[in-house]
Amino acid sequence: MIDRQAGLFAGGESLVDVFAFGAEFVEKVVELTEARFEVLQLEKESSQLLVTGVRGVRDGKRPGDCLSE
């Protein structure tokens, strides 16, 4: 296995094990990236709703009226 404290491979580490560890690491990075993207999408949607509401109030409409346009 991998000696994580020393950051080195312990004796007998096979290349297959190293690739498996690398694949798991990449999978975790992808999961974190996807989660960040979802947060950005939610922030964008909430900003759009806020702008829509402000425009509606500015134009003298009820806040829900702009959503159907």
PQR file with spaces between the fields and no chain letter, atoms N, CA, C, O and H, PARSE charges and radii, in Angstrom:
ATOM       1  N    MET     1       0.838   -1.195    0.000 -0.4000 1.5000
ATOM       2  CA   MET     1       0.000    0.000    0.000 -0.0000 2.0000
ATOM       3  C    MET     1       0.872    1.244    0.000  0.5500 1.7000
ATOM       4  O    MET     1       2.101    1.162   -0.004 -0.5500 1.4000
ATOM       5  N    ILE     2       0.231    2.370    0.004 -0.4000 1.5000
ATOM       6  CA   ILE     2       0.947    3.630   -0.035 -0.0000 2.0000
ATOM       7  C    ILE     2       1.165    4.125    1.379  0.5500 1.7000
ATOM       8  O    ILE     2       0.226    4.217    2.170 -0.5500 1.4000
ATOM       9  H    ILE     2      -0.767    2.436    0.007  0.4000 1.0000
ATOM      10  N    ASP     3       2.413    4.443    1.693 -0.4000 1.5000
ATOM      11  CA   ASP     3       2.733    5.023    2.982 -0.0000 2.0000
ATOM      12  C    ASP     3       2.428    6.510    2.883  0.5500 1.7000
ATOM      13  O    ASP     3       3.265    7.292    2.433 -0.5500 1.4000
ATOM      14  H    ASP     3       3.176    4.369    1.051  0.4000 1.0000
ATOM      15  N    ARG     4       1.237    6.896    3.300 -0.4000 1.5000
ATOM      16  CA   ARG     4       0.771    8.269    3.106 -0.0000 2.0000
ATOM      17  C    ARG     4       1.534    9.265    3.967  0.5500 1.7000
ATOM      18  O    ARG     4       1.673   10.428    3.588 -0.5500 1.4000
ATOM      19  H    ARG     4       0.557    6.261    3.665  0.4000 1.0000
ATOM      20  N    GLN     5       2.030    8.828    5.118 -0.4000 1.5000
ATOM      21  CA   GLN     5       2.759    9.749    5.974 -0.0000 2.0000
ATOM      22  C    GLN     5       4.084   10.155    5.341  0.5500 1.7000
ATOM      23  O    GLN     5       4.458   11.327    5.381 -0.5500 1.4000
ATOM      24  H    GLN     5       1.917    7.883    5.426  0.4000 1.0000
ATOM      25  N    ALA     6       4.791    9.201    4.759 -0.4000 1.5000
ATOM      26  CA   ALA     6       6.081    9.498    4.143 -0.0000 2.0000
ATOM      27  C    ALA     6       5.907    9.972    2.709  0.5500 1.7000
ATOM      28  O    ALA     6       6.828   10.546    2.128 -0.5500 1.4000
ATOM      29  H    ALA     6       4.487    8.249    4.726  0.4000 1.0000
ATOM      30  N    GLY     7       4.718    9.731    2.129 -0.4000 1.5000
ATOM      31  CA   GLY     7       4.484   10.114    0.746 -0.0000 2.0000
ATOM      32  C    GLY     7       5.198    9.204   -0.243  0.5500 1.7000
ATOM      33  O    GLY     7       5.393    9.573   -1.401 -0.5500 1.4000
ATOM      34  H    GLY     7       3.970    9.265    2.601  0.4000 1.0000
ATOM      35  N    LEU     8       5.580    8.039    0.201 -0.4000 1.5000
ATOM      36  CA   LEU     8       6.315    7.097   -0.651 -0.0000 2.0000
ATOM      37  C    LEU     8       5.557    5.791   -0.762  0.5500 1.7000
ATOM      38  O    LEU     8       4.686    5.489    0.055 -0.5500 1.4000
ATOM      39  H    LEU     8       5.421    7.740    1.141  0.4000 1.0000
ATOM      40  N    PHE     9       5.894    5.028   -1.773 -0.4000 1.5000
ATOM      41  CA   PHE     9       5.304    3.714   -1.931 -0.0000 2.0000
ATOM      42  C    PHE     9       6.041    2.733   -1.032  0.5500 1.7000
ATOM      43  O    PHE     9       7.272    2.722   -0.988 -0.5500 1.4000
ATOM      44  H    PHE     9       6.600    5.274   -2.437  0.4000 1.0000
ATOM      45  N    ALA    10       5.286    1.913   -0.318 -0.4000 1.5000
ATOM      46  CA   ALA    10       5.888    0.872    0.505 -0.0000 2.0000
ATOM      47  C    ALA    10       6.370   -0.245   -0.413  0.5500 1.7000
ATOM      48  O    ALA    10       5.964   -0.323   -1.573 -0.5500 1.4000
ATOM      49  H    ALA    10       4.287    1.921   -0.353  0.4000 1.0000
ATOM      50  N    GLY    11       7.205   -1.078    0.091 -0.4000 1.5000
ATOM      51  CA   GLY    11       7.747   -2.166   -0.716 -0.0000 2.0000
ATOM      52  C    GLY    11       6.658   -3.064   -1.262  0.5500 1.7000
ATOM      53  O    GLY    11       5.681   -3.350   -0.569 -0.5500 1.4000
ATOM      54  H    GLY    11       7.534   -1.015    1.033  0.4000 1.0000
ATOM      55  N    GLY    12       6.816   -3.517   -2.507 -0.4000 1.5000
ATOM      56  CA   GLY    12       5.861   -4.423   -3.124 -0.0000 2.0000
ATOM      57  C    GLY    12       4.670   -3.738   -3.766  0.5500 1.7000
ATOM      58  O    GLY    12       3.745   -4.416   -4.212 -0.5500 1.4000
ATOM      59  H    GLY    12       7.609   -3.285   -3.070  0.4000 1.0000
ATOM      60  N    GLU    13       4.665   -2.429   -3.826 -0.4000 1.5000
ATOM      61  CA   GLU    13       3.558   -1.704   -4.442 -0.0000 2.0000
ATOM      62  C    GLU    13       3.555   -1.983   -5.940  0.5500 1.7000
ATOM      63  O    GLU    13       4.564   -1.802   -6.621 -0.5500 1.4000
ATOM      64  H    GLU    13       5.416   -1.878   -3.463  0.4000 1.0000
ATOM      65  N    SER    14       2.420   -2.420   -6.436 -0.4000 1.5000
ATOM      66  CA   SER    14       2.350   -2.728   -7.864 -0.0000 2.0000
ATOM      67  C    SER    14       1.847   -1.514   -8.637  0.5500 1.7000
ATOM      68  O    SER    14       1.188   -0.636   -8.080 -0.5500 1.4000
ATOM      69  H    SER    14       1.600   -2.567   -5.882  0.4000 1.0000
ATOM      70  N    LEU    15       2.161   -1.480   -9.894 -0.4000 1.5000
ATOM      71  CA   LEU    15       1.736   -0.383  -10.749 -0.0000 2.0000
ATOM      72  C    LEU    15       0.218   -0.325  -10.838  0.5500 1.7000
ATOM      73  O    LEU    15      -0.346    0.763  -10.955 -0.5500 1.4000
ATOM      74  H    LEU    15       2.696   -2.193  -10.347  0.4000 1.0000
ATOM      75  N    VAL    16      -0.462   -1.474  -10.787 -0.4000 1.5000
ATOM      76  CA   VAL    16      -1.920   -1.513  -10.827 -0.0000 2.0000
ATOM      77  C    VAL    16      -2.499   -0.789   -9.612  0.5500 1.7000
ATOM      78  O    VAL    16      -3.479   -0.055   -9.732 -0.5500 1.4000
ATOM      79  H    VAL    16      -0.004   -2.359  -10.692  0.4000 1.0000
ATOM      80  N    ASP    17      -1.891   -0.997   -8.442 -0.4000 1.5000
ATOM      81  CA   ASP    17      -2.367   -0.318   -7.237 -0.0000 2.0000
ATOM      82  C    ASP    17      -2.165    1.187   -7.337  0.5500 1.7000
ATOM      83  O    ASP    17      -3.009    1.966   -6.893 -0.5500 1.4000
ATOM      84  H    ASP    17      -1.095   -1.594   -8.345  0.4000 1.0000
ATOM      85  N    VAL    18      -1.052    1.586   -7.917 -0.4000 1.5000
ATOM      86  CA   VAL    18      -0.774    3.010   -8.079 -0.0000 2.0000
ATOM      87  C    VAL    18      -1.802    3.634   -9.008  0.5500 1.7000
ATOM      88  O    VAL    18      -2.312    4.716   -8.719 -0.5500 1.4000
ATOM      89  H    VAL    18      -0.367    0.953   -8.277  0.4000 1.0000
ATOM      90  N    PHE    19      -2.118    2.974  -10.120 -0.4000 1.5000
ATOM      91  CA   PHE    19      -3.127    3.489  -11.047 -0.0000 2.0000
ATOM      92  C    PHE    19      -4.508    3.528  -10.404  0.5500 1.7000
ATOM      93  O    PHE    19      -5.281    4.455  -10.646 -0.5500 1.4000
ATOM      94  H    PHE    19      -1.704    2.094  -10.354  0.4000 1.0000
ATOM      95  N    ALA    20      -4.823    2.527   -9.585 -0.4000 1.5000
ATOM      96  CA   ALA    20      -6.121    2.510   -8.899 -0.0000 2.0000
ATOM      97  C    ALA    20      -6.225    3.701   -7.950  0.5500 1.7000
ATOM      98  O    ALA    20      -7.271    4.344   -7.867 -0.5500 1.4000
ATOM      99  H    ALA    20      -4.196    1.773   -9.388  0.4000 1.0000
ATOM     100  N    PHE    21      -5.141    3.992   -7.237 -0.4000 1.5000
ATOM     101  CA   PHE    21      -5.135    5.147   -6.346 -0.0000 2.0000
ATOM     102  C    PHE    21      -5.298    6.439   -7.148  0.5500 1.7000
ATOM     103  O    PHE    21      -6.042    7.334   -6.748 -0.5500 1.4000
ATOM     104  H    PHE    21      -4.291    3.470   -7.305  0.4000 1.0000
ATOM     105  N    GLY    22      -4.603    6.529   -8.276 -0.4000 1.5000
ATOM     106  CA   GLY    22      -4.704    7.704   -9.139 -0.0000 2.0000
ATOM     107  C    GLY    22      -6.111    7.886   -9.684  0.5500 1.7000
ATOM     108  O    GLY    22      -6.618    9.006   -9.741 -0.5500 1.4000
ATOM     109  H    GLY    22      -3.998    5.802   -8.601  0.4000 1.0000
ATOM     110  N    ALA    23      -6.739    6.796  -10.081 -0.4000 1.5000
ATOM     111  CA   ALA    23      -8.100    6.856  -10.613 -0.0000 2.0000
ATOM     112  C    ALA    23      -9.078    7.314   -9.530  0.5500 1.7000
ATOM     113  O    ALA    23      -9.994    8.090   -9.802 -0.5500 1.4000
ATOM     114  H    ALA    23      -6.327    5.886  -10.034  0.4000 1.0000
ATOM     115  N    GLU    24      -8.881    6.833   -8.312 -0.4000 1.5000
ATOM     116  CA   GLU    24      -9.751    7.249   -7.201 -0.0000 2.0000
ATOM     117  C    GLU    24      -9.567    8.743   -6.918  0.5500 1.7000
ATOM     118  O    GLU    24     -10.534    9.457   -6.655 -0.5500 1.4000
ATOM     119  H    GLU    24      -8.137    6.202   -8.091  0.4000 1.0000
ATOM     120  N    PHE    25      -8.334    9.197   -6.975 -0.4000 1.5000
ATOM     121  CA   PHE    25      -8.045   10.611   -6.751 -0.0000 2.0000
ATOM     122  C    PHE    25      -8.733   11.475   -7.810  0.5500 1.7000
ATOM     123  O    PHE    25      -9.363   12.482   -7.484 -0.5500 1.4000
ATOM     124  H    PHE    25      -7.548    8.616   -7.189  0.4000 1.0000
ATOM     125  N    VAL    26      -8.611   11.082   -9.064 -0.4000 1.5000
ATOM     126  CA   VAL    26      -9.237   11.837  -10.160 -0.0000 2.0000
ATOM     127  C    VAL    26     -10.749   11.848   -9.995  0.5500 1.7000
ATOM     128  O    VAL    26     -11.393   12.868  -10.239 -0.5500 1.4000
ATOM     129  H    VAL    26      -8.100   10.264   -9.330  0.4000 1.0000
ATOM     130  N    GLU    27     -11.315   10.730   -9.584 -0.4000 1.5000
ATOM     131  CA   GLU    27     -12.763   10.649   -9.366 -0.0000 2.0000
ATOM     132  C    GLU    27     -13.210   11.651   -8.294  0.5500 1.7000
ATOM     133  O    GLU    27     -14.239   12.308   -8.446 -0.5500 1.4000
ATOM     134  H    GLU    27     -10.792    9.902   -9.385  0.4000 1.0000
ATOM     135  N    LYS    28     -12.443   11.763   -7.225 -0.4000 1.5000
ATOM     136  CA   LYS    28     -12.782   12.715   -6.159 -0.0000 2.0000
ATOM     137  C    LYS    28     -12.677   14.152   -6.657  0.5500 1.7000
ATOM     138  O    LYS    28     -13.510   14.990   -6.309 -0.5500 1.4000
ATOM     139  H    LYS    28     -11.606   11.229   -7.101  0.4000 1.0000
ATOM     140  N    VAL    29     -11.665   14.443   -7.464 -0.4000 1.5000
ATOM     141  CA   VAL    29     -11.519   15.792   -8.020 -0.0000 2.0000
ATOM     142  C    VAL    29     -12.714   16.127   -8.905  0.5500 1.7000
ATOM     143  O    VAL    29     -13.229   17.244   -8.858 -0.5500 1.4000
ATOM     144  H    VAL    29     -10.989   13.763   -7.747  0.4000 1.0000
ATOM     145  N    VAL    30     -13.158   15.164   -9.711 -0.4000 1.5000
ATOM     146  CA   VAL    30     -14.318   15.381  -10.581 -0.0000 2.0000
ATOM     147  C    VAL    30     -15.567   15.627   -9.744  0.5500 1.7000
ATOM     148  O    VAL    30     -16.364   16.507  -10.069 -0.5500 1.4000
ATOM     149  H    VAL    30     -12.741   14.256   -9.749  0.4000 1.0000
ATOM     150  N    GLU    31     -15.746   14.865   -8.677 -0.4000 1.5000
ATOM     151  CA   GLU    31     -16.910   15.059   -7.803 -0.0000 2.0000
ATOM     152  C    GLU    31     -16.906   16.455   -7.191  0.5500 1.7000
ATOM     153  O    GLU    31     -17.947   17.108   -7.131 -0.5500 1.4000
ATOM     154  H    GLU    31     -15.099   14.150   -8.413  0.4000 1.0000
ATOM     155  N    LEU    32     -15.754   16.913   -6.741 -0.4000 1.5000
ATOM     156  CA   LEU    32     -15.664   18.246   -6.156 -0.0000 2.0000
ATOM     157  C    LEU    32     -15.932   19.328   -7.195  0.5500 1.7000
ATOM     158  O    LEU    32     -16.571   20.338   -6.898 -0.5500 1.4000
ATOM     159  H    LEU    32     -14.907   16.382   -6.789  0.4000 1.0000
ATOM     160  N    THR    33     -15.447   19.114   -8.402 -0.4000 1.5000
ATOM     161  CA   THR    33     -15.669   20.077   -9.481 -0.0000 2.0000
ATOM     162  C    THR    33     -17.148   20.145   -9.833  0.5500 1.7000
ATOM     163  O    THR    33     -17.690   21.233  -10.029 -0.5500 1.4000
ATOM     164  H    THR    33     -14.928   18.293   -8.643  0.4000 1.0000
ATOM     165  N    GLU    34     -17.803   18.992   -9.915 -0.4000 1.5000
ATOM     166  CA   GLU    34     -19.236   18.965  -10.214 -0.0000 2.0000
ATOM     167  C    GLU    34     -20.035   19.670   -9.119  0.5500 1.7000
ATOM     168  O    GLU    34     -20.982   20.401   -9.408 -0.5500 1.4000
ATOM     169  H    GLU    34     -17.362   18.108   -9.756  0.4000 1.0000
ATOM     170  N    ALA    35     -19.656   19.451   -7.878 -0.4000 1.5000
ATOM     171  CA   ALA    35     -20.366   20.095   -6.767 -0.0000 2.0000
ATOM     172  C    ALA    35     -20.206   21.612   -6.843  0.5500 1.7000
ATOM     173  O    ALA    35     -21.167   22.347   -6.615 -0.5500 1.4000
ATOM     174  H    ALA    35     -18.887   18.857   -7.643  0.4000 1.0000
ATOM     175  N    ARG    36     -19.011   22.082   -7.157 -0.4000 1.5000
ATOM     176  CA   ARG    36     -18.789   23.529   -7.281 -0.0000 2.0000
ATOM     177  C    ARG    36     -19.601   24.107   -8.431  0.5500 1.7000
ATOM     178  O    ARG    36     -20.140   25.209   -8.320 -0.5500 1.4000
ATOM     179  H    ARG    36     -18.230   21.485   -7.342  0.4000 1.0000
ATOM     180  N    PHE    37     -19.692   23.368   -9.535 -0.4000 1.5000
ATOM     181  CA   PHE    37     -20.479   23.818  -10.679 -0.0000 2.0000
ATOM     182  C    PHE    37     -21.952   23.946  -10.302  0.5500 1.7000
ATOM     183  O    PHE    37     -22.613   24.903  -10.704 -0.5500 1.4000
ATOM     184  H    PHE    37     -19.254   22.474   -9.625  0.4000 1.0000
ATOM     185  N    GLU    38     -22.468   22.989   -9.535 -0.4000 1.5000
ATOM     186  CA   GLU    38     -23.856   23.054   -9.093 -0.0000 2.0000
ATOM     187  C    GLU    38     -24.095   24.281   -8.212  0.5500 1.7000
ATOM     188  O    GLU    38     -25.133   24.934   -8.326 -0.5500 1.4000
ATOM     189  H    GLU    38     -21.931   22.211   -9.209  0.4000 1.0000
ATOM     190  N    VAL    39     -23.146   24.592   -7.342 -0.4000 1.5000
ATOM     191  CA   VAL    39     -23.273   25.782   -6.496 -0.0000 2.0000
ATOM     192  C    VAL    39     -23.309   27.029   -7.362  0.5500 1.7000
ATOM     193  O    VAL    39     -24.117   27.925   -7.120 -0.5500 1.4000
ATOM     194  H    VAL    39     -22.303   24.062   -7.250  0.4000 1.0000
ATOM     195  N    LEU    40     -22.442   27.102   -8.371 -0.4000 1.5000
ATOM     196  CA   LEU    40     -22.431   28.261   -9.263 -0.0000 2.0000
ATOM     197  C    LEU    40     -23.751   28.395  -10.014  0.5500 1.7000
ATOM     198  O    LEU    40     -24.248   29.505  -10.200 -0.5500 1.4000
ATOM     199  H    LEU    40     -21.785   26.374   -8.568  0.4000 1.0000
ATOM     200  N    GLN    41     -24.318   27.280  -10.443 -0.4000 1.5000
ATOM     201  CA   GLN    41     -25.610   27.309  -11.136 -0.0000 2.0000
ATOM     202  C    GLN    41     -26.698   27.848  -10.215  0.5500 1.7000
ATOM     203  O    GLN    41     -27.522   28.658  -10.638 -0.5500 1.4000
ATOM     204  H    GLN    41     -23.914   26.378  -10.292  0.4000 1.0000
ATOM     205  N    LEU    42     -26.707   27.406   -8.964 -0.4000 1.5000
ATOM     206  CA   LEU    42     -27.706   27.883   -8.005 -0.0000 2.0000
ATOM     207  C    LEU    42     -27.534   29.367   -7.730  0.5500 1.7000
ATOM     208  O    LEU    42     -28.519   30.094   -7.603 -0.5500 1.4000
ATOM     209  H    LEU    42     -26.037   26.747   -8.621  0.4000 1.0000
ATOM     210  N    GLU    43     -26.292   29.820   -7.637 -0.4000 1.5000
ATOM     211  CA   GLU    43     -26.044   31.246   -7.427 -0.0000 2.0000
ATOM     212  C    GLU    43     -26.545   32.055   -8.618  0.5500 1.7000
ATOM     213  O    GLU    43     -27.129   33.125   -8.448 -0.5500 1.4000
ATOM     214  H    GLU    43     -25.492   29.229   -7.740  0.4000 1.0000
ATOM     215  N    LYS    44     -26.314   31.541   -9.822 -0.4000 1.5000
ATOM     216  CA   LYS    44     -26.753   32.233  -11.030 -0.0000 2.0000
ATOM     217  C    LYS    44     -28.273   32.325  -11.073  0.5500 1.7000
ATOM     218  O    LYS    44     -28.827   33.385  -11.365 -0.5500 1.4000
ATOM     219  H    LYS    44     -25.839   30.671   -9.960  0.4000 1.0000
ATOM     220  N    GLU    45     -28.944   31.217  -10.783 -0.4000 1.5000
ATOM     221  CA   GLU    45     -30.409   31.200  -10.810 -0.0000 2.0000
ATOM     222  C    GLU    45     -30.994   32.163   -9.780  0.5500 1.7000
ATOM     223  O    GLU    45     -31.954   32.878  -10.066 -0.5500 1.4000
ATOM     224  H    GLU    45     -28.494   30.356  -10.546  0.4000 1.0000
ATOM     225  N    SER    46     -30.412   32.179   -8.581 -0.4000 1.5000
ATOM     226  CA   SER    46     -30.934   33.082   -7.558 -0.0000 2.0000
ATOM     227  C    SER    46     -30.701   34.537   -7.946  0.5500 1.7000
ATOM     228  O    SER    46     -31.540   35.394   -7.671 -0.5500 1.4000
ATOM     229  H    SER    46     -29.632   31.599   -8.348  0.4000 1.0000
ATOM     230  N    SER    47     -29.570   34.820   -8.581 -0.4000 1.5000
ATOM     231  CA   SER    47     -29.304   36.191   -9.043 -0.0000 2.0000
ATOM     232  C    SER    47     -30.298   36.597  -10.118  0.5500 1.7000
ATOM     233  O    SER    47     -30.774   37.732  -10.132 -0.5500 1.4000
ATOM     234  H    SER    47     -28.888   34.124   -8.804  0.4000 1.0000
ATOM     235  N    GLN    48     -30.611   35.678  -11.014 -0.4000 1.5000
ATOM     236  CA   GLN    48     -31.568   35.972  -12.078 -0.0000 2.0000
ATOM     237  C    GLN    48     -32.950   36.251  -11.504  0.5500 1.7000
ATOM     238  O    GLN    48     -33.645   37.153  -11.972 -0.5500 1.4000
ATOM     239  H    GLN    48     -30.224   34.755  -11.002  0.4000 1.0000
ATOM     240  N    LEU    49     -33.352   35.489  -10.500 -0.4000 1.5000
ATOM     241  CA   LEU    49     -34.650   35.730   -9.865 -0.0000 2.0000
ATOM     242  C    LEU    49     -34.679   37.084   -9.165  0.5500 1.7000
ATOM     243  O    LEU    49     -35.690   37.786   -9.195 -0.5500 1.4000
ATOM     244  H    LEU    49     -32.787   34.756  -10.120  0.4000 1.0000
ATOM     245  N    LEU    50     -33.576   37.443   -8.542 -0.4000 1.5000
ATOM     246  CA   LEU    50     -33.509   38.736   -7.868 -0.0000 2.0000
ATOM     247  C    LEU    50     -33.632   39.873   -8.876  0.5500 1.7000
ATOM     248  O    LEU    50     -34.374   40.829   -8.647 -0.5500 1.4000
ATOM     249  H    LEU    50     -32.754   36.873   -8.518  0.4000 1.0000
ATOM     250  N    VAL    51     -32.913   39.773   -9.982 -0.4000 1.5000
ATOM     251  CA   VAL    51     -32.979   40.818  -11.009 -0.0000 2.0000
ATOM     252  C    VAL    51     -34.382   40.891  -11.600  0.5500 1.7000
ATOM     253  O    VAL    51     -34.897   41.985  -11.834 -0.5500 1.4000
ATOM     254  H    VAL    51     -32.310   38.997  -10.168  0.4000 1.0000
ATOM     255  N    THR    52     -34.999   39.752  -11.840 -0.4000 1.5000
ATOM     256  CA   THR    52     -36.356   39.725  -12.372 -0.0000 2.0000
ATOM     257  C    THR    52     -37.323   40.407  -11.411  0.5500 1.7000
ATOM     258  O    THR    52     -38.197   41.164  -11.833 -0.5500 1.4000
ATOM     259  H    THR    52     -34.581   38.864  -11.650  0.4000 1.0000
ATOM     260  N    GLY    53     -37.164   40.137  -10.128 -0.4000 1.5000
ATOM     261  CA   GLY    53     -38.029   40.765   -9.133 -0.0000 2.0000
ATOM     262  C    GLY    53     -37.836   42.263   -9.062  0.5500 1.7000
ATOM     263  O    GLY    53     -38.805   43.013   -8.942 -0.5500 1.4000
ATOM     264  H    GLY    53     -36.454   39.522   -9.786  0.4000 1.0000
ATOM     265  N    VAL    54     -36.592   42.702   -9.137 -0.4000 1.5000
ATOM     266  CA   VAL    54     -36.312   44.146   -9.082 -0.0000 2.0000
ATOM     267  C    VAL    54     -36.875   44.839  -10.315  0.5500 1.7000
ATOM     268  O    VAL    54     -37.442   45.926  -10.213 -0.5500 1.4000
ATOM     269  H    VAL    54     -35.805   42.093   -9.235  0.4000 1.0000
ATOM     270  N    ARG    55     -36.723   44.221  -11.470 -0.4000 1.5000
ATOM     271  CA   ARG    55     -37.268   44.820  -12.699 -0.0000 2.0000
ATOM     272  C    ARG    55     -38.789   44.943  -12.607  0.5500 1.7000
ATOM     273  O    ARG    55     -39.371   45.937  -13.040 -0.5500 1.4000
ATOM     274  H    ARG    55     -36.263   43.337  -11.553  0.4000 1.0000
ATOM     275  N    GLY    56     -39.417   43.923  -12.038 -0.4000 1.5000
ATOM     276  CA   GLY    56     -40.872   43.957  -11.908 -0.0000 2.0000
ATOM     277  C    GLY    56     -41.332   45.064  -10.998  0.5500 1.7000
ATOM     278  O    GLY    56     -42.310   45.748  -11.300 -0.5500 1.4000
ATOM     279  H    GLY    56     -38.944   43.115  -11.686  0.4000 1.0000
ATOM     280  N    VAL    57     -40.653   45.253   -9.897 -0.4000 1.5000
ATOM     281  CA   VAL    57     -41.009   46.319   -8.968 -0.0000 2.0000
ATOM     282  C    VAL    57     -40.767   47.668   -9.630  0.5500 1.7000
ATOM     283  O    VAL    57     -41.567   48.591   -9.474 -0.5500 1.4000
ATOM     284  H    VAL    57     -39.859   44.697   -9.652  0.4000 1.0000
ATOM     285  N    ARG    58     -39.679   47.786  -10.359 -0.4000 1.5000
ATOM     286  CA   ARG    58     -39.355   49.043  -11.039 -0.0000 2.0000
ATOM     287  C    ARG    58     -40.426   49.396  -12.065  0.5500 1.7000
ATOM     288  O    ARG    58     -40.773   50.567  -12.218 -0.5500 1.4000
ATOM     289  H    ARG    58     -39.029   47.037  -10.486  0.4000 1.0000
ATOM     290  N    ASP    59     -40.950   48.400  -12.765 -0.4000 1.5000
ATOM     291  CA   ASP    59     -41.961   48.630  -13.794 -0.0000 2.0000
ATOM     292  C    ASP    59     -43.375   48.672  -13.236  0.5500 1.7000
ATOM     293  O    ASP    59     -44.333   48.797  -13.999 -0.5500 1.4000
ATOM     294  H    ASP    59     -40.668   47.449  -12.641  0.4000 1.0000
ATOM     295  N    GLY    60     -43.523   48.570  -11.934 -0.4000 1.5000
ATOM     296  CA   GLY    60     -44.839   48.643  -11.316 -0.0000 2.0000
ATOM     297  C    GLY    60     -45.612   47.344  -11.396  0.5500 1.7000
ATOM     298  O    GLY    60     -46.833   47.351  -11.241 -0.5500 1.4000
ATOM     299  H    GLY    60     -42.745   48.468  -11.314  0.4000 1.0000
ATOM     300  N    LYS    61     -44.948   46.243  -11.630 -0.4000 1.5000
ATOM     301  CA   LYS    61     -45.626   44.944  -11.693 -0.0000 2.0000
ATOM     302  C    LYS    61     -45.432   44.215  -10.375  0.5500 1.7000
ATOM     303  O    LYS    61     -44.578   44.563   -9.559 -0.5500 1.4000
ATOM     304  H    LYS    61     -43.956   46.237  -11.756  0.4000 1.0000
ATOM     305  N    ARG    62     -46.243   43.208  -10.202 -0.4000 1.5000
ATOM     306  CA   ARG    62     -46.056   42.352   -9.052 -0.0000 2.0000
ATOM     307  C    ARG    62     -44.834   41.470   -9.308  0.5500 1.7000
ATOM     308  O    ARG    62     -44.547   41.161  -10.464 -0.5500 1.4000
ATOM     309  H    ARG    62     -46.936   42.926  -10.865  0.4000 1.0000
ATOM     310  N    PRO    63     -44.115   41.061   -8.279 -0.5600 1.5000
ATOM     311  CA   PRO    63     -42.892   40.274   -8.480  0.2800 2.0000
ATOM     312  C    PRO    63     -43.084   39.003   -9.315  0.5500 1.7000
ATOM     313  O    PRO    63     -42.186   38.648  -10.079 -0.5500 1.4000
ATOM     314  N    GLY    64     -44.186   38.329   -9.201 -0.4000 1.5000
ATOM     315  CA   GLY    64     -44.414   37.100   -9.968 -0.0000 2.0000
ATOM     316  C    GLY    64     -44.756   37.315  -11.429  0.5500 1.7000
ATOM     317  O    GLY    64     -44.641   36.381  -12.222 -0.5500 1.4000
ATOM     318  H    GLY    64     -44.915   38.617   -8.581  0.4000 1.0000
ATOM     319  N    ASP    65     -45.168   38.501  -11.809 -0.4000 1.5000
ATOM     320  CA   ASP    65     -45.579   38.773  -13.179 -0.0000 2.0000
ATOM     321  C    ASP    65     -44.438   38.612  -14.180  0.5500 1.7000
ATOM     322  O    ASP    65     -44.664   38.142  -15.295 -0.5500 1.4000
ATOM     323  H    ASP    65     -45.262   39.260  -11.165  0.4000 1.0000
ATOM     324  N    CYS    66     -43.226   38.989  -13.806 -0.4000 1.5000
ATOM     325  CA   CYS    66     -42.090   38.948  -14.727 -0.0000 2.0000
ATOM     326  C    CYS    66     -41.644   37.519  -15.023  0.5500 1.7000
ATOM     327  O    CYS    66     -41.042   37.267  -16.067 -0.5500 1.4000
ATOM     328  H    CYS    66     -43.043   39.371  -12.900  0.4000 1.0000
ATOM     329  N    LEU    67     -41.926   36.602  -14.138 -0.4000 1.5000
ATOM     330  CA   LEU    67     -41.478   35.231  -14.329 -0.0000 2.0000
ATOM     331  C    LEU    67     -42.173   34.556  -15.498  0.5500 1.7000
ATOM     332  O    LEU    67     -41.601   33.655  -16.113 -0.5500 1.4000
ATOM     333  H    LEU    67     -42.416   36.807  -13.290  0.4000 1.0000
ATOM     334  N    SER    68     -43.374   34.962  -15.815 -0.4000 1.5000
ATOM     335  CA   SER    68     -44.106   34.320  -16.917 -0.0000 2.0000
ATOM     336  C    SER    68     -43.733   34.890  -18.273  0.5500 1.7000
ATOM     337  O    SER    68     -44.137   34.333  -19.294 -0.5500 1.4000
ATOM     338  H    SER    68     -43.838   35.693  -15.315  0.4000 1.0000
ATOM     339  N    GLU    69     -42.980   35.978  -18.321 -0.4000 1.5000
ATOM     340  CA   GLU    69     -42.615   36.603  -19.591 -0.0000 2.0000
ATOM     341  C    GLU    69     -41.472   35.890  -20.275  0.5500 1.7000
ATOM     342  O    GLU    69     -41.048   36.297  -21.357 -0.5500 1.4000
ATOM     343  H    GLU    69     -42.652   36.431  -17.492  0.4000 1.0000
